[in-house]
């Protein structure tokens, strides 16, 4: 009767600990179960060792060993520090001492046999726990790297789209101040467009800040990015916000153009137009050409500089550096250089992968 009672103590403790693992953790449950197993072994020594013909303690003992080894795997997978190491050592000792419930330890030979038994059973569990822990660490690093990449992409979006809207608001506000006294009707229309651009900028800013603050992976899912089909609206909005004429010659969007390539082409045009607004406000015309040349997509944005401006050096915006890296990642190239009195931004990207 006593042997049957002692044989079920550890399985009962493991079940209770498993139910409370969310509160105390697998490391604590493993340590307690291992300590109870050692105590049961000592109790068996005091009450009298079990006979090998007694099947009940043997069968329940095999379940006990399996549960202890499983706890080792879980503790090593999710725990760290000295508590995890101590729990693993306690459980390993409990597993090694388990055969001594049936046979007395006599001399160093029996002690070596127990050590070998414990090592053969515990070592695979330890290796499995460490392997699973390594997989979890790799997955966490991958998720963290993906989140950092997505946050950098959102930061680029913040620059590309919000800066474009804000630069348009500045240009229209400058024109509105001139027209306020001489032509109030046109000035009111300009102020209405400033309001629309401000709402677009605020919407982009709110979305970006929300995603940057979020820690949930699902919240970082990106909505579809604008592509070639949105170039018409983009150029019309740019032309309506000032006196610069925009001539668009773009290939229609379609399945032949990868989504990433089309989104990058849109962002290149946004950045180029933003730089025209910031650095060449007197430009009279801007040519935007997006054509498919063989198996590559070519984007060219050129402004005339305005003629009245001196042809001094003009640098592109800081967003060009990020766009150049993005284009290179897609297997293409991006350059920005002087072209007469104006500025020319050129990019090429393959249509069939890198």
C-alpha positions as CSV (number, residue, x, y, z in Angstrom):
1,X,0.0,0.0,0.0
2,X,2.8,2.4,0.9
3,X,4.6,1.7,-2.4
4,X,1.5,2.4,-4.4
5,X,1.0,5.7,-2.6
6,X,4.6,6.8,-3.1
7,X,4.5,5.8,-6.8
8,X,1.7,8.2,-7.6
9,X,3.0,11.2,-5.7
10,X,5.2,12.7,-8.4
11,X,2.6,12.2,-11.3
12,X,0.0,14.0,-9.1
13,X,2.5,16.8,-8.4
14,X,3.3,17.1,-12.1
15,X,-0.4,17.3,-13.0
16,X,-1.0,20.0,-10.4
17,X,2.1,21.9,-11.5
18,X,1.1,21.6,-15.2
19,X,-2.3,23.2,-14.4
20,X,-0.5,26.1,-12.6
21,X,2.4,26.5,-15.1
22,X,0.9,29.7,-16.5
23,X,1.3,31.3,-13.1
24,X,4.6,29.8,-11.9
25,X,6.3,28.9,-15.1
26,X,7.8,25.6,-16.4
27,X,11.1,26.2,-14.6
28,X,9.4,26.3,-11.2
29,X,7.2,23.3,-12.0
30,X,10.2,21.3,-13.1
31,X,12.2,22.2,-10.0
32,X,9.4,21.2,-7.7
33,X,8.6,18.0,-9.5
34,X,12.3,17.0,-9.4
35,X,12.6,17.8,-5.7
36,X,9.5,15.8,-4.9
37,X,10.8,12.9,-7.0
38,X,14.1,12.9,-5.0
39,X,12.0,13.0,-1.8
40,X,9.9,10.0,-2.9
41,X,13.1,8.1,-3.7
42,X,14.4,8.8,-0.2
43,X,11.0,7.7,1.2
44,X,11.2,4.4,-0.7
45,X,14.7,3.8,0.8
46,X,13.3,4.3,4.3
47,X,10.1,2.3,3.7
48,X,11.7,-0.5,1.9
49,X,12.7,-0.8,-1.7
50,X,10.2,-2.0,-4.3
51,X,10.4,-5.5,-5.8
52,X,11.0,-5.8,-9.5
53,X,8.0,-8.0,-9.8
54,X,5.7,-5.2,-8.5
55,X,4.3,-3.9,-11.8
56,X,2.3,-0.9,-10.6
57,X,5.2,1.1,-9.2
58,X,7.2,0.3,-12.3
59,X,4.6,1.4,-14.8
60,X,3.8,4.5,-12.9
61,X,7.5,5.2,-12.5
62,X,7.9,5.1,-16.3
63,X,5.2,7.8,-16.6
64,X,7.0,9.8,-13.9
65,X,10.3,9.6,-15.9
66,X,8.6,10.7,-19.1
67,X,6.9,13.6,-17.3
68,X,10.2,14.7,-15.7
69,X,12.1,14.6,-19.0
70,X,9.3,16.6,-20.7
71,X,9.6,19.2,-18.0
72,X,13.3,19.4,-18.6
73,X,12.6,20.2,-22.3
74,X,10.0,22.8,-21.5
75,X,12.2,24.4,-18.8
76,X,15.2,24.7,-21.1
77,X,13.1,26.0,-23.9
78,X,11.5,28.8,-22.1
79,X,13.7,29.5,-19.0
80,X,17.1,31.1,-18.5
81,X,19.5,31.9,-15.7
82,X,20.5,30.0,-12.6
83,X,16.9,28.9,-11.8
84,X,16.7,27.1,-15.1
85,X,20.1,25.4,-14.5
86,X,19.2,24.4,-11.0
87,X,15.8,22.9,-12.0
88,X,17.6,20.9,-14.8
89,X,20.2,19.6,-12.3
90,X,17.5,18.6,-9.8
91,X,15.4,16.8,-12.4
92,X,18.5,15.1,-13.8
93,X,19.4,13.9,-10.3
94,X,15.9,12.6,-9.8
95,X,16.0,10.6,-13.0
96,X,19.4,9.2,-12.1
97,X,18.2,8.1,-8.6
98,X,15.0,6.5,-9.8
99,X,16.4,2.9,-10.3
100,X,17.7,3.0,-6.7
101,X,14.0,2.5,-5.6
102,X,14.3,-1.1,-6.8
103,X,17.9,-1.9,-5.9
104,X,20.3,-0.8,-3.2
105,X,23.4,1.2,-4.2
106,X,26.5,-0.7,-3.2
107,X,29.9,0.6,-4.1
108,X,31.1,2.9,-6.9
109,X,30.0,0.5,-9.6
110,X,26.3,0.9,-8.8
111,X,26.8,4.7,-8.5
112,X,28.4,4.7,-12.0
113,X,25.5,2.7,-13.3
114,X,23.0,5.2,-11.9
115,X,25.0,8.1,-13.4
116,X,25.0,6.4,-16.8
117,X,21.2,5.7,-16.6
118,X,20.5,9.3,-15.8
119,X,22.8,10.6,-18.5
120,X,21.3,8.4,-21.2
121,X,17.8,9.6,-20.4
122,X,18.4,13.3,-19.5
123,X,21.0,14.2,-22.2
124,X,18.5,13.8,-25.1
125,X,15.9,15.9,-23.2
126,X,18.5,18.6,-22.5
127,X,19.6,18.7,-26.2
128,X,16.0,18.8,-27.4
129,X,15.2,21.7,-25.0
130,X,18.3,23.7,-26.1
131,X,17.5,23.0,-29.8
132,X,13.9,24.2,-29.4
133,X,15.2,27.3,-27.5
134,X,17.6,28.1,-30.3
135,X,14.7,27.8,-32.8
136,X,12.6,30.2,-30.7
137,X,15.5,32.7,-30.4
138,X,16.0,32.6,-34.2
139,X,12.3,33.1,-34.7
140,X,12.2,36.1,-32.3
141,X,15.2,37.6,-34.0
142,X,13.6,37.2,-37.4
143,X,10.4,38.8,-36.2
144,X,12.3,41.7,-34.6
145,X,14.3,42.2,-37.8
146,X,11.1,42.1,-39.9
147,X,9.5,44.7,-37.6
148,X,12.5,46.9,-37.8
149,X,12.4,46.7,-41.6
150,X,8.7,47.5,-41.7
151,X,9.2,50.4,-39.4
152,X,12.0,51.8,-41.6
153,X,9.6,51.4,-44.6
154,X,7.0,53.3,-42.7
155,X,9.5,56.0,-41.9
156,X,10.3,56.2,-45.7
157,X,6.5,56.5,-46.4
158,X,6.3,59.3,-43.8
159,X,9.0,61.2,-45.7
160,X,7.8,60.4,-49.2
161,X,4.1,61.1,-48.9
162,X,3.8,63.6,-46.0
163,X,6.7,65.7,-47.2
164,X,5.1,65.8,-50.6
165,X,1.8,67.0,-49.2
166,X,3.4,69.6,-46.9
167,X,5.6,71.0,-49.7
168,X,2.4,71.5,-51.8
169,X,0.7,73.2,-48.9
170,X,3.6,75.6,-48.5
171,X,3.6,76.5,-52.2
172,X,-0.2,77.0,-52.2
173,X,0.0,79.1,-49.1
174,X,2.6,81.3,-50.7
175,X,0.4,81.8,-53.8
176,X,-2.7,82.4,-51.6
177,X,-1.0,85.2,-49.8
178,X,-0.3,86.9,-53.2
179,X,-3.9,86.3,-54.4
180,X,-5.7,87.2,-51.2
181,X,-6.0,90.9,-52.0
182,X,-6.2,90.8,-55.8
183,X,-8.3,87.7,-56.5
184,X,-10.2,86.4,-53.3
185,X,-12.0,83.7,-55.3
186,X,-8.9,82.0,-56.5
187,X,-7.3,82.5,-53.1
188,X,-10.3,80.7,-51.4
189,X,-9.9,77.8,-53.9
190,X,-6.2,77.6,-53.0
191,X,-7.0,77.5,-49.3
192,X,-9.5,74.7,-49.9
193,X,-6.7,72.7,-51.6
194,X,-4.4,73.4,-48.7
195,X,-7.0,72.0,-46.4
196,X,-7.3,68.8,-48.5
197,X,-3.5,68.4,-48.6
198,X,-3.4,68.9,-44.9
199,X,-6.0,66.2,-44.3
200,X,-4.1,63.8,-46.5
201,X,-0.8,64.5,-44.6
202,X,-2.5,64.1,-41.2
203,X,-4.1,60.8,-42.4
204,X,-0.7,59.5,-43.5
205,X,0.9,60.7,-40.3
206,X,-1.7,59.1,-38.1
207,X,-1.5,55.8,-39.9
208,X,2.3,55.7,-39.7
209,X,2.5,56.7,-36.0
210,X,-0.1,54.1,-35.2
211,X,1.8,51.3,-36.9
212,X,5.1,52.4,-35.4
213,X,3.7,52.3,-31.9
214,X,2.0,48.9,-32.4
215,X,3.8,45.8,-31.1
216,X,1.3,43.3,-32.7
217,X,2.6,41.6,-35.8
218,X,-0.8,41.7,-37.5
219,X,-1.0,45.5,-37.0
220,X,2.2,45.9,-39.1
221,X,0.5,44.4,-42.2
222,X,0.9,47.0,-44.9
223,X,-2.1,48.2,-46.9
224,X,-1.7,48.1,-50.7
225,X,0.8,50.8,-51.8
226,X,0.0,53.2,-54.7
227,X,1.3,52.1,-58.1
228,X,1.4,53.4,-61.6
229,X,-2.4,53.8,-61.8
230,X,-2.2,56.5,-59.2
231,X,0.3,58.6,-61.1
232,X,-2.4,60.5,-63.0
233,X,-4.0,61.7,-59.7
234,X,-0.6,62.5,-58.3
235,X,0.5,64.7,-61.2
236,X,-2.8,66.4,-61.4
237,X,-2.7,67.3,-57.8
238,X,0.8,68.6,-58.2
239,X,-0.1,70.7,-61.2
240,X,-3.2,72.1,-59.5
241,X,-1.2,73.3,-56.5
242,X,1.0,75.6,-58.5
243,X,1.8,77.0,-61.9
244,X,4.0,74.2,-63.0
245,X,2.8,72.1,-65.9
246,X,3.2,68.3,-65.6
247,X,3.4,66.2,-68.7
248,X,2.8,62.5,-67.9
249,X,3.7,59.6,-70.2
250,X,3.3,56.4,-68.3
251,X,2.7,52.8,-69.2
252,X,-0.6,51.5,-67.8
253,X,-0.4,49.3,-64.7
254,X,-0.9,45.6,-65.2
255,X,0.1,42.1,-64.1
256,X,3.3,42.3,-66.2
257,X,4.7,44.9,-63.7
258,X,5.4,43.5,-60.2
259,X,3.6,45.3,-57.4
260,X,6.9,46.1,-55.6
261,X,8.3,47.7,-58.8
262,X,5.1,49.7,-59.4
263,X,5.1,51.0,-55.8
264,X,8.7,51.9,-56.0
265,X,8.2,53.8,-59.3
266,X,5.3,55.8,-57.7
267,X,7.6,56.7,-54.7
268,X,10.3,57.8,-57.1
269,X,7.9,60.2,-58.9
270,X,6.7,61.5,-55.5
271,X,10.2,62.2,-54.3
272,X,11.2,63.8,-57.6
273,X,8.1,66.1,-57.7
274,X,8.7,67.0,-54.0
275,X,12.2,68.0,-54.8
276,X,11.0,70.1,-57.7
277,X,8.6,71.9,-55.4
278,X,11.3,72.5,-52.8
279,X,14.3,73.3,-54.9
280,X,12.9,74.6,-58.2
281,X,9.7,76.5,-57.4
282,X,10.0,78.6,-60.6
283,X,10.0,75.5,-62.9
284,X,7.5,75.9,-65.7
285,X,7.3,72.3,-66.8
286,X,8.0,68.8,-65.5
287,X,8.1,65.7,-67.7
288,X,7.3,62.4,-66.1
289,X,8.0,59.3,-68.2
290,X,7.4,55.8,-67.1
291,X,8.0,53.3,-69.9
292,X,8.7,49.6,-70.3
293,X,12.0,49.1,-72.1
294,X,12.4,45.5,-72.9
295,X,12.4,43.7,-69.6
296,X,13.0,46.8,-67.5
297,X,10.9,49.6,-66.3
298,X,12.4,53.1,-66.8
299,X,11.3,56.1,-64.8
300,X,12.5,59.6,-65.9
301,X,11.4,62.8,-64.1
302,X,12.9,66.1,-65.6
303,X,12.2,69.7,-64.8
304,X,13.3,72.8,-66.8
305,X,14.5,74.7,-63.7
306,X,12.4,77.7,-64.5
307,X,14.8,79.6,-66.7
308,X,14.8,82.6,-64.4
309,X,16.8,80.8,-61.7
310,X,20.6,80.8,-61.8
311,X,22.0,77.3,-62.7
312,X,23.7,76.8,-59.4
313,X,24.0,73.3,-57.8
314,X,20.9,71.8,-56.5
315,X,20.8,68.5,-54.5
316,X,17.9,66.1,-54.4
317,X,16.1,65.4,-51.2
318,X,17.4,63.0,-48.5
319,X,14.7,60.5,-49.6
320,X,16.7,59.8,-52.8
321,X,19.3,57.9,-50.8
322,X,16.7,55.5,-49.3
323,X,15.0,55.1,-52.7
324,X,18.4,54.3,-54.3
325,X,18.9,51.5,-51.8
326,X,15.4,50.2,-52.4
327,X,15.9,50.3,-56.2
328,X,19.2,48.5,-55.9
329,X,17.6,45.8,-53.7
330,X,15.2,45.2,-56.7
331,X,18.2,44.9,-59.0
332,X,17.9,48.4,-60.6
333,X,19.7,51.7,-60.5
334,X,18.7,55.3,-59.6
335,X,20.6,58.5,-60.5
336,X,19.9,62.2,-60.1
337,X,21.9,64.8,-61.9
338,X,21.9,68.2,-63.6
339,X,20.2,68.4,-67.0
340,X,20.6,71.9,-68.4
341,X,19.0,74.4,-66.1
342,X,16.9,71.7,-64.5
343,X,17.3,68.4,-62.8
344,X,16.8,64.8,-64.1
345,X,16.0,61.8,-61.9
346,X,16.3,58.4,-63.7
347,X,15.7,54.9,-62.4
348,X,15.5,51.5,-64.1
349,X,14.2,48.3,-62.5
350,X,13.9,44.8,-63.9
351,X,10.4,43.5,-64.5
352,X,11.3,39.8,-63.8
353,X,13.0,39.7,-60.5
354,X,16.6,40.6,-59.7
